[in-house]
């Protein structure tokens, strides 16, 4: 949540959180130090109490004066922290490890065997095995010490048993918390106003820069450049200079785009003109051949009817191409028929005869065709003419129209020089109308994209170059083109 706030709020809040974390960390460190120091102090006091008891209990053990031993333990236990809260206790044990007297008889009963017996989950050492002080540290932090009491001649008279439970070593958390809370309150009272003031000063130029960047593209460059703040901060100065460069670069780009737009308009007009000329010239070549055929064999009724029908369909294709240039015009286009391939082959046959090229075509349609005829005839004518030019003298061209319920596929191959994939991609990406074959391939690719199909170069075993045009066999494809 903090990173979503403005800088003028992030800085004072960040300082306050830093003070809070620092105070908590210092409190934890102090608490650990005090706990260790308190433990050391308690153990030192425990050693002094044991020395005092050991010195005074010798004659009492020799006289078997249990009451005075109890009095000595009761008075000495007051020197140990935690004894008043029943967290520390002293006891004098006999030579066989039994309790003679203790400062807390409710826990350590008189005549209770202790050494060699379990105590708080651990077994204490046996009496005969204790020669020097034994110190046992319990897992919870409690401490047990067993010191032998010896006479002047070295005989063991008994043992001093000392126990301090873990809570006696705990620091005073309430006092530490009060100190930490006071420190945090004083630091926050001093740093929050200071952080607020610093945050306002630091955030002001940043907010100005953000406002300038937000207005880029909406206001004039000169006006925005005047709004960039001046600052002595090196980082903000670098940001300001970067904004200056951005505004200047965008202004230069805007001027360049305005210049390029005019050139693009002229180029678009030229490209459109070349495309129209190319798409009209293809059927016109076949129509001119048909008119010559009509002039030579017009007296034959069958030839005359076929030629007139071919002329009508060719002119209709030219009409469809020209009408497509008018955004408001729409014409009803029929669906493609298998006979259309026969017409196109007949249309390009005179050119094939001049070059000595053999054309083999095949129709394999197993489902009704539901694709518009005008763009498909345009594609098939383009590919047939390209194949004739690529096949060369005495070459061979193979064309196949296939269709099933899912797609319509037109494949054209030629026996001429193989077309490399790099040359095919270059022809598809050409922006020039100087190469009619390249431009025709580009048009085929655009039609395939409009009909949600594909246009590709694929390997073929019988011919050198094989080009495939494939589109979905759907009535919806007609709407995609329009």
N, C-alpha and C positions, 0 to 999 in steps of 0.2 A: 504493500500500500504506500510506503514512503516514497518509492521512486515515481509514483504517479502524481505527487504533489508538486507545485511550483518550487523553484529554487529558493525563493524568499521564505518558504516554510520548511523546506528540507534542511537548510543549513542550521537554524536554531534547534529544530527537533533532532537533527543528527548530533549536534553538540550535547544536547540534554541526554540522549541515549548513550553517548560515549561516556559522559560523566557517570551515569547510572551504572553502566557496565564496569567502569573503572572502580567505582566505590564498592560494588559487589565483589569484584576480584580482590581488591585490597582487604575487604572485610574477611574474605575466605582465607587469604594468606595470613592475616593477623590472627584469625581464629586458630589456624593450624599451628602457628608459632606459639600462641598462648597455651594451646592444648599440650604441646610438647614441653613448654616451659613449666606449666602447672604439674605435669606428670613428673618432671625432674625434681621440682621443689617438694612434691609429696614424697617421693622416694628418699630425698635427703632427710626430710623430717622423720620418715620412717626409720632410717638408719640411726638417727640420734636417739629416737625413742627406744630402739632395740639395745643400743649401747647402754642407755640409762637403766633399762630393765635388767640387762645381763649383769651389770655391776651390783645392783641392789638385791637381786633375787637369790644370789649364791647363799648368803647366810639364812635366808628364809627357807630355802629348800633343805638346807642342812638341819634346821630346827623343825621342819615339817609344819611350818606356820601357814596354813592355807588361807586364813582370813587376811593376814597381812599381804600375802601374794595377791589376793583378789583386790584389796585396796590399792596396792601399787599399780596393778593393771588398769583399774578404773580411772585413777588419776592421770596415768601416763597416756591413756588412749585419747584424752582431750587434746593432746598435742598433735594428733593425726587428723588432717582434714577428712571430713566425711563420717567421723565416728558419731557425731551427734545425730546424723541422719541414718544411723545403723548401716553405713556403707563401709566401715572399717572396724576391725576388732583385733584384740591381742589375746594370747593365751600362753600359759606356761604348761609344758608337758613333762611328764615323768620320763625316766630313762627308758621305759618300755613303750613310750608313745601315747600314754593316756592323758587326758586333760586333767590337770591339777586344779586350775582356776582360769577364768577368762573374763574379759571386760564385757562380754555379751553372753551371759549364761543361757539366754533363750535359744541361741544358735549353737554354741559350743558347751554342751552339758559336762558337768564335772564327772570324772571317771569314765568318759566316753573314749574308747580307743580311736586314735586318729592316724598315727603313722602306720604305713603299710595298708591303709584302708582307702576305699574310693572316696573322693571328695570333689563334688561338683563335676562329675563325669571323668575325673582322672584319678589314678592311684598314686598316693603319696609314697615317698621313699620309706623304707624300713628304718627303724631306729639305729640298729647296729651298722647301717650303711652310711649314715650321715656323719661325716667327719668335719666338714666345713659348711658354710652357709649354702643353702640350696634356694634358688629363686625359680619360681614357676610362673610363666606368663600364659594366662588363659586366652583362648581365641577371641573372646569378647572384650579383651583389654584388662581384665582383672589381674591382680598380682598377689602371689602367695610367697612368703619367705619363711624359711625354717633355719634358725640359728642355734647351734649347740651351746649349752652353758657348761663351762668347765671350771673345775677347782684350780687352785694354785699349783697342784701337783699334776694337772692334766687329766683328771678323772671327769667323766661326763656326769653332771648332776641332773641334767634335764635339757629341755629345748624350749625356745621362744618361738611361738607360731604367730605370724602376722599376716593379715589378709586385708586388701583394699579392693573393693569392687569397682568395675569400670565406670559407673556414673560419677564417682568421686573425682575422676580425672577430666570430666567434660568441662569445657570453658563456659563462661557465663554468656550464653547466647543473647539473652535479653539486653544486657549492657552493650554488647557488640552491635546488636541491631539498632539500638538507640543512637549509638555513635555514628553508624553508617547512615541512618536516616537524616540525622542532623547535617552530616557532611554533604549528602546529596541535595538537601534542601538549600543549603547555603550556596553550593556550586551552581545549582539550577537558577537561583535568584540572581546570580551575577552573570551567568553565561547566556541565559535565554534572551534578555534584552540586547546583549552584545551580539549574539548570533543573529537576532532579528535585524539589527542595523547592518551588520556585514552582509547578510543575505539580501537585503534590499539593494545594497550598493552593487553586489556581484550580479544579481539577477536582472538589474535594469538594462544594461547593454545587451544581455542575452535575449531578453524579451524584445528589444528593439530589432535585433538581428533576425529573430524569428518572424517578426511582423514584416520586415522587408522581404524575406524569402517567401513568405506567404503571398505577397503582392506581386511577385515576379510573374510576368505574363499578363497581368491585369492592368498595370499602370506603365507609363512611359519609363524608359531606362534612365533618363536624366533625373526624373523625379525620385526614383528609387535610389539612385546613387547618392543623392543629397541626404537621404534618410539614414544611411549607414552610419552608426555611431563611431566616434573617435574615442579611443581608449589607450591607456599606457600598458595595459595588461598584455603580455606577449602572446598568450594563447588567443585571447579575444581579438587582438590585432591581426593575427593570422587568419582567423575566421572572417573578419571584416574584409581583408584583402581578397580572400577566396570568393566572397560574395560579390566584390567589385568585378573580379575576373569573370564570374558566372554571368553577371548582368551584361558585361561587355561582349562576352561570347554569344549570348543569346541574341543580343541586338545585331551582331554581325551575321548570325545565322538567319535571323529574320529577313535582313536585307538580301542575303544570298538566296533564300527561298523565294522571295518575291521575283528576283531575277530569273531563277530557275523555272518558276511557274510559267512565265511567258514562253520560255524555250520549250517546256514540256507540252504546252498547248500546241505549238507549231509541230513538234515531233509527233504528237498524237494524231493531228490531222494528216500528216504524211503517212503514218503507219496505217491509219484507217483507209486512206486512199489506196495504199498498196494492197491491203487485205481485200478490199472490194474488187480491185482490178484482177487480183489473182483468182478469187473465187468465181468471178464472171468469165475470165479467160478460159478456165478449164472446160466448162460445158460449151462455150462458144466454139472451141476447136472441134468438138464432136458435132455440133450443129452445122458448122460449115461443111464438114465432111458429109453429113446427111443431105444437105442441100445439093451438093455435087452428085451424090447418089441419085437423088430425086431427078436432077436434070438429065442424068444419063439413062436411068431406067424408069422414068416416070410413066411410061406406057404400060408397065406391068402393074396390075391392080394390087396384087399382094404386096409387092415391094413398096408401092406408093402408100398404101395404108399403114404399113409398119413404119415407114420413114416419117409420115405425117404425125403418127402417134409418138414417135421418138422425139420429133421436133417440139411437140406440145409439152411433153414431160421435161425436156431440157429447158424450155422457156419458163416453165412453171418453177423449176429449181432456181433460175436466175431471179424470177420474181420473188421467191421466198427469201433469197439472200438480200435483195435490195430492201424488201419490206422489213426485215429484221433490224435495219438501221433506224427505222422510225419508232421511237418509244411508244407512241400512242397507237400504232397499227398492230393488229393481230390477224393472222390468217388461220383458217382451219387446215391443219396438216393431217393427211391420212397416215395410217400405220404402214410400216415397211412391209413389202411383199417379197417372196422369193424371186419373182420375175424381175425385180429391180436389178439384181445382179446380172441377169441376162441382158437387160437394156444397156447397162454400163459396159459390159464386155463388148457388145455390139457397137457401142459408141467409140470405144478406143481400138477396135479391131483394125480400121484403116491405118492408124499409126503403127500398130504391131506388124501389119503386112509390109509397110515400108521398111521396117528395121529387120524383118525376117524373124520376129519373135513369136514363139508359140505360146498361146494362152490356154491354160487348162483351168477350168473352174468347176466347182462342186457345191451343191446345196444339200445340207443335212439339217432339216428343220423338223423337229418332233413336237413342237408346241406352237400355238398361235403367237405371231409377232405382235408385241405391244409397245413398240418404240416408234418415234416419229420418223417418217421416211426422208424428209428434207436433209436433216443433219447427217443421217446415216448414208444417204446417197452421196453427199458431199465428201464424207470420209472415204467411202469406197472408191470414188472417182480419183481423189487425191492419191490414195495409196496405189491404185492401178497405174496412174501416170508416172509416179515415182519409180514403181517397179519396172515399167517399160524403159525408162531412161537408164536405170541402173543395170538392166539385163544386158544391154549392148546388142551388137549384131549377132543374129542367129542364137539368141539366148532363149530362156524359158521363164515363164511367169506362171505361178500357181496361186489360185484364189479359192477360198473356201468360206462359205457362210453357214454357220452353225447356230442352232437355237434350241433351248429346252425351256422348261418352266421357270428357270432361275435367271438365265443370262442369254445374251446374244453376242456371238463371237465372230469377228471377221478377221481372217488370217490371209496375208499376202506374202509370198516368197518369190525370190528371183535367183537366177543362176549366175548373176554377175559377180563382181568383186565384193567380198564380204564387207559389210558395214561394221566398223569397230564400235563398241559401246561408247567410247569417248566421243566419236564423231556423231553418234546418235544423240547423246546428251547435248552436245554443242548445237546441233540443229534445232533441238527443242527449245534451247534458251536464246536463240538468235533474236535480236531486236531489229534486224534489217530485212527489207523486202527484196534485196538484190538476188538472193538465192531462192528461186521459186520452189525447189524441192524442200529446202529447209523451212521456208515459210509455210508450205503445205503441211509438213509434219507438226509445226507449232500449232496450226489451226486444228489439226486432229487432236492434239493433246488438250487444247482448250475445250473442245466439244466433249471429250471424255470426262473432263473434270465437271462440266456442267451437268452431265448425265450420271454423275457419281460412279463412273467406271474407271478403267485403266487403259493406258496406251504404253506398250513396252516392246522392247527388242528381245526376242527369245531364240534359243538355238533350235536348229532343225536339221534333220539328217539328209533330206533330199535336195535342199537348196542352200545357197550360201548365206542369204539374208532372209530373215523371217520376222515380220512385224505383226503384232497382235493388237486389235482394238476390241475391247470387251466392255459391255454396259449391262445393267440389270434389265431383264425382260419384264418391265412393269409399265402399267399405264401411267404411274406417277412420274416416271422419267420424263414424260412429255412436259409436265408442269415444271420440272426442274430446269428445263432449258428455257422456258418462257419467263 
